[in-house]
Amino acid sequence: MSQKPFPTETFVATVVQLMDTIQHNDANYTHDERVGRLSYAYKKAASYFAQPHVREMLQVKPKRLQAALQTITGMVVYCWVNASPELCAALTIHYTYTMILDDSEDDPYSSMRDFFGDMVNGRQQKHPWWKLVNDHFPDVLKHYGPFCSLNIYRSTVDFFEGCWIEQYAFNGYKGSSDYPDFLRRMNGLGHAVGASIWPAEMFDERQLFREITTAICMMENWMVWVNDLISFYKEFDDERDQTSLVNNYCHVGGLAIDEGLQKLTTQTLRVSEELVAVFKDKDPRLVDTMTRFMHGYVTWHLCDKRYRISEIHKQICSSGDPVKQSFCRYFDNANKVGRVDAAEWATPKVDDLLWANAIENIQPAPEPAPAQGGSDEKVEPEGLEGAEALKPTRDDGCQDTGPNKIGGDIATEWAKSIRHLQAHHRISSMCKAPAHGARNKDVTGKHGCGVV
């Protein structure tokens, strides 16, 4: 962890240069459209992750799952502006899985020993994350042609391997100058994101093969470098983020932190300029899709609280320096359109859906036998307050609370509670969740809301 103060001047100037280069002006949605799209994707994904088999296999703390889901919903909706609501929901689920894996500390060695053999022979994977992701892949890949689909799958495999490498907290050996970019390409999901911008219902990958290939190539670097640049502030003093790209540059190359940041800055601005120049005379649909993605991606970073850019804004907003004033204007404009209260769209919580599903699926216990002596008097069950007492305590917060353990031995509180209730109580219809059809209607929302 760096002992030097954060290089605010360099950071602010770089972000302003980036915004100037891409001519950032996020007009992707009206407020109502944005909320509608967020709500639809979130509710679909929340309903998916509330399935008992998904939660039981993932073994992720509810607080962390909720935070990951809200973060990824924002990223997908802000960036995939022209995609259908159904595709946005499918991508939200897929990229939430990747965020969960990124936070995991499980050693995958034993469960990956037979990965290739199981894959080529059509057997289910042993690693629980791969079981779930493979089950969901058809819902994602059905939206794409074969070339883009292969890129999405291959990049997901690379991402898994990159997360595996990161568990060793290895910055690279000194003098190994290629290592930082090697690792960042592995865990950046650049090819998956670059390919998933082009759904088959909108783009014929055979006719636009050269353009799509170029976009995947360039978006790989642009996306990860912009993320590394804007997240540099929140990672600067975070002990868990000391294998960031800038820190790895500094470690293998013997650079000062300012020099590492400058290297990232130079690369980010270069690829931004090239993207604008290369695609300016291409198919207008391509240009529109790329521009909306880039503007939305930057807006999402500036507005998502986890990146803490508001702290920089607060530090410099009273300055008369023209560069700092430009930074504040860009930040304010992005937040006018992109800062949306989660209460407007991120409901119900996944834990609430999970509990409702569990209660609905309880089978009533058999009627107790009559009391001895032939009396017709029935034995009343214990008070239903027992069910409420057994309900797991839910924390509505969305803060990061520690590493996940995927497929581990963490006790699932709701499952214990339900098994106890099944064994000892007869649950009346009064305590059941709403009917399945009615609840699904509420959860999934209306198709096509907020479509651009």
GIZIBEL-V353562 format. One record per residue. N is the residue number from 1. BURIAL is I if it has 24 or more other C-alpha atoms within 12 Angstrom, else O. Layout:
n = <N/N>
burial = <BURIAL/BURIAL>
This chain:
n = <1/2/3/4/5/6/7/8/9/10/11/12/13/14/15/16/17/18/19/20/21/22/23/24/25/26/27/28/29/30/31/32/33/34/35/36/37/38/39/40/41/42/43/44/45/46/47/48/49/50/51/52/53/54/55/56/57/58/59/60/61/62/63/64/65/66/67/68/69/70/71/72/73/74/75/76/77/78/79/80/81/82/83/84/85/86/87/88/89/90/91/92/93/94/95/96/97/98/99/100/101/102/103/104/105/106/107/108/109/110/111/112/113/114/115/116/117/118/119/120/121/122/123/124/125/126/127/128/129/130/131/132/133/134/135/136/137/138/139/140/141/142/143/144/145/146/147/148/149/150/151/152/153/154/155/156/157/158/159/160/161/162/163/164/165/166/167/168/169/170/171/172/173/174/175/176/177/178/179/180/181/182/183/184/185/186/187/188/189/190/191/192/193/194/195/196/197/198/199/200/201/202/203/204/205/206/207/208/209/210/211/212/213/214/215/216/217/218/219/220/221/222/223/224/225/226/227/228/229/230/231/232/233/234/235/236/237/238/239/240/241/242/243/244/245/246/247/248/249/250/251/252/253/254/255/256/257/258/259/260/261/262/263/264/265/266/267/268/269/270/271/272/273/274/275/276/277/278/279/280/281/282/283/284/285/286/287/288/289/290/291/292/293/294/295/296/297/298/299/300/301/302/303/304/305/306/307/308/309/310/311/312/313/314/315/316/317/318/319/320/321/322/323/324/325/326/327/328/329/330/331/332/333/334/335/336/337/338/339/340/341/342/343/344/345/346/347/348/349/350/351/352/353/354/355/356/357/358/359/360/361/362/363/364/365/366/367/368/369/370/371/372/373/374/375/376/377/378/379/380/381/382/383/384/385/386/387/388/389/390/391/392/393/394/395/396/397/398/399/400/401/402/403/404/405/406/407/408/409/410/411/412/413/414/415/416/417/418/419/420/421/422/423/424/425/426/427/428/429/430/431/432/433/434/435/436/437/438/439/440/441/442/443/444/445/446/447/448/449/450/451/452>
burial = <O/O/O/O/O/O/O/I/I/I/I/I/I/I/I/I/I/I/I/O/I/I/O/I/I/I/I/I/I/O/I/O/I/I/I/I/I/I/I/I/I/I/I/I/I/I/I/I/I/I/I/I/O/I/I/I/I/I/I/I/I/I/I/I/I/I/I/I/I/I/I/I/I/I/I/I/I/I/I/I/I/I/I/I/I/I/I/I/I/I/I/I/I/I/I/I/I/I/I/I/I/I/I/I/I/I/I/I/O/O/O/I/O/O/O/O/O/O/O/O/O/O/O/O/I/I/I/I/I/I/I/I/I/I/O/I/I/O/O/I/I/O/I/I/I/O/I/I/I/O/I/I/I/I/I/I/I/I/I/I/I/I/I/I/I/I/I/O/O/I/I/I/O/O/O/O/O/O/I/I/I/I/I/I/I/I/I/I/I/I/I/I/I/I/I/I/I/I/I/I/O/O/I/O/I/O/O/O/O/O/I/I/I/I/I/I/I/I/I/I/I/I/I/I/I/I/I/I/I/I/I/I/I/I/I/I/O/O/O/O/I/I/I/I/I/I/I/I/I/I/I/I/I/O/O/O/I/I/O/I/I/I/I/I/I/O/I/I/I/I/I/I/O/O/I/I/O/O/I/O/O/O/O/O/O/I/I/I/I/I/I/I/I/I/I/I/I/I/I/I/I/I/I/I/I/I/I/O/I/I/O/I/I/O/O/I/I/O/O/O/O/O/I/I/O/I/I/I/I/I/I/I/O/I/I/O/I/I/I/I/O/I/O/O/I/I/I/I/I/I/I/I/I/I/I/I/I/I/I/I/I/I/O/O/O/O/O/O/O/O/O/O/O/O/O/O/O/O/O/O/O/O/O/O/O/O/I/O/O/O/I/O/O/O/O/O/O/I/O/O/O/O/O/I/I/I/I/I/O/O/O/I/I/I/I/O/I/I/O/O/I/O/O/I/I/I/I/O/O/O/O/O/I/O/O/O/O/O/O/O/O/O/I/I/I/O/O/O/O/I/I/I>
